[in-house]
Amino acid sequence: MNRAALLLVLLAGCGSKPKDLVINGSTALGSGYEISGGHVYIPAGGPGVLFGLVHDTGSGPRFSYVVVLKGDASDVRRFGHKGSSATGAAGASADHTLTLGKWNVRAVYAAAQGRETLAINELSVDPAQGRVFLLDLRGGGSALEQKNIPLPEGYTAPLDVVSVGQELLDVLRKAVPEFLK
């Protein structure tokens, strides 16, 4: 089993101004899978995204999940990130938790033998019904809305988290403008 840990945490900016939050999560490769998760892009002023990717021998690279974080989480003074991605004979999995101040966002994804499971904040969801989840941090961060939105395809490691995050936010601004107001 190949386990990868947090690769990079980068805060861009200076002074007391809000900063972009960029985290390149973990990636694992093996047994016919490439899986990654826990990637975070939150530009100063928000909104932002937490996302994962999967690529297996039966399909092309695709997003396993995208959690859209509404609210200005970039000015949070305390944040944390933990997680892992793994592959093995039984399939592939990724489990990541992002902490922004008082909010925790957890995404747990697994793929095996053509089946997928996904849970966002301990809520089991069907990825076939949509891989985008809207989470408004301003309202306490408990209301989660699942959306079936076409997402860009073809990303593989290594990722430029900022470019992927910006592209995701561009797609989402068109697909759910009312949420991102």
C-alpha positions in Angstrom: 0.0 0.0 0.0 1.4 3.4 -1.0 0.6 6.2 1.5 1.4 9.8 0.8 1.4 12.6 3.3 0.8 16.3 3.0 3.2 17.5 0.4 3.1 21.3 0.5 1.4 24.0 2.5 1.9 27.4 1.0 0.5 30.7 2.2 1.0 33.5 -0.3 0.9 37.2 0.6 2.3 39.3 3.4 1.4 41.6 6.3 -2.0 41.3 8.0 -4.0 41.2 4.8 -6.0 38.0 4.1 -3.9 35.5 2.2 -4.6 32.9 -0.4 -4.7 29.4 1.1 -3.2 26.8 -1.1 -2.6 23.2 0.0 -1.4 20.4 -2.3 -3.0 17.3 -0.6 -1.8 13.7 -0.9 -1.5 11.4 -3.8 -1.1 7.6 -4.2 -0.3 5.6 -7.3 -0.6 1.8 -7.7 -2.8 -1.2 -8.4 -4.3 0.5 -11.5 -5.3 3.7 -9.6 -4.0 7.2 -9.2 -5.9 8.9 -6.4 -5.4 12.3 -4.7 -7.4 14.4 -2.3 -7.3 17.2 0.1 -6.3 19.8 -2.4 -7.3 23.3 -1.3 -7.5 26.6 -3.1 -9.1 29.6 -1.3 -8.2 32.9 -2.8 -8.1 36.0 -0.5 -11.7 37.1 -0.1 -13.1 33.6 -1.0 -14.9 31.5 -2.1 -12.7 28.4 -2.3 -12.6 24.7 -3.1 -11.5 21.5 -1.5 -11.1 18.8 -4.1 -9.9 15.3 -4.9 -9.2 13.4 -8.2 -9.2 9.7 -9.2 -7.9 7.9 -12.3 -8.4 4.2 -12.7 -7.7 1.8 -15.6 -11.4 1.7 -16.4 -11.9 5.4 -16.9 -10.1 8.7 -17.4 -9.0 11.1 -14.7 -11.9 12.8 -13.0 -12.8 14.7 -9.9 -13.8 12.4 -7.0 -15.3 15.4 -5.2 -15.4 19.2 -5.1 -16.5 21.0 -2.0 -17.3 24.7 -2.7 -16.6 26.8 0.5 -18.6 30.0 0.6 -17.4 32.8 2.9 -14.1 34.4 3.4 -12.2 31.5 4.9 -8.9 33.1 3.7 -8.7 35.4 6.7 -9.0 32.5 9.2 -6.0 32.7 11.6 -6.0 29.0 12.5 -6.2 26.2 10.0 -5.2 22.6 9.7 -5.1 19.8 7.2 -4.7 16.1 7.7 -5.2 13.2 5.4 -4.0 10.3 3.4 -4.4 8.7 0.0 -3.8 5.0 -0.5 -3.9 2.3 -3.2 -3.8 -1.5 -2.9 -5.2 -4.7 -4.2 -8.6 -3.8 -2.8 -8.8 -0.4 -4.6 -8.0 3.2 -3.7 -9.1 5.6 -1.0 -8.5 9.2 0.2 -9.5 10.7 3.6 -8.9 14.4 4.2 -10.0 16.9 6.8 -9.6 20.6 6.4 -10.0 22.8 9.5 -10.7 26.5 9.0 -11.1 28.3 12.4 -14.1 26.6 13.9 -15.2 24.7 10.8 -14.1 21.2 9.8 -14.7 19.8 6.3 -14.0 16.1 5.8 -14.1 14.2 2.5 -13.7 10.4 2.4 -13.6 8.7 -1.0 -13.0 5.1 -2.0 -13.0 3.2 -5.3 -12.9 -0.5 -5.9 -14.0 -2.8 -8.8 -15.9 -0.1 -10.5 -17.8 1.1 -7.4 -17.3 4.4 -5.6 -18.3 5.6 -2.1 -18.1 9.1 -0.9 -18.9 10.9 2.4 -18.8 14.6 3.0 -18.8 15.6 6.7 -19.9 12.1 7.6 -22.9 12.2 5.3 -22.8 9.3 2.7 -23.6 10.5 -0.8 -23.9 8.9 -4.2 -21.2 10.4 -6.5 -23.4 9.5 -9.5 -25.8 12.2 -8.3 -23.1 14.8 -8.5 -19.6 15.4 -7.3 -20.0 19.1 -6.3 -21.0 20.1 -2.8 -22.0 23.6 -1.7 -21.1 24.5 1.9 -21.8 28.0 3.3 -19.3 28.6 6.1 -21.1 31.8 7.1 -24.1 29.8 8.3 -22.2 27.5 10.6 -21.1 25.2 7.9 -23.7 22.5 8.4 -25.9 22.8 5.3 -24.5 20.7 2.5 -26.1 20.8 -1.0 -25.1 18.3 -3.7 -25.0 19.4 -7.3 -24.5 17.5 -10.6 -22.3 20.0 -12.5 -20.1 19.1 -15.4 -16.5 19.4 -14.3 -13.3 19.8 -16.3 -11.5 16.5 -17.0 -8.0 15.2 -17.7 -6.0 16.4 -14.7 -3.2 14.1 -13.4 -0.4 14.5 -10.9 1.5 16.6 -10.4 -1.1 19.3 -10.0 -0.9 23.0 -10.1 -3.5 23.5 -7.4 -3.9 27.2 -8.0 -4.6 26.8 -11.7 -7.0 23.9 -11.1 -8.7 25.8 -8.3 -9.1 28.9 -10.4 -10.6 26.8 -13.3 -13.0 25.1 -10.9 -14.1 28.4 -9.5 -14.7 29.8 -13.0 -16.9 26.8 -13.9 -18.8 27.1 -10.6 -19.4 30.8 -11.0 -21.3 30.1 -14.2 -23.1 27.0 -12.8 -24.1 28.3 -9.3 -23.8 32.1 -9.5 -26.6 32.5 -6.8 -24.6 30.5 -4.3 -21.3 32.3 -5.0 -22.8 35.8 -4.6 
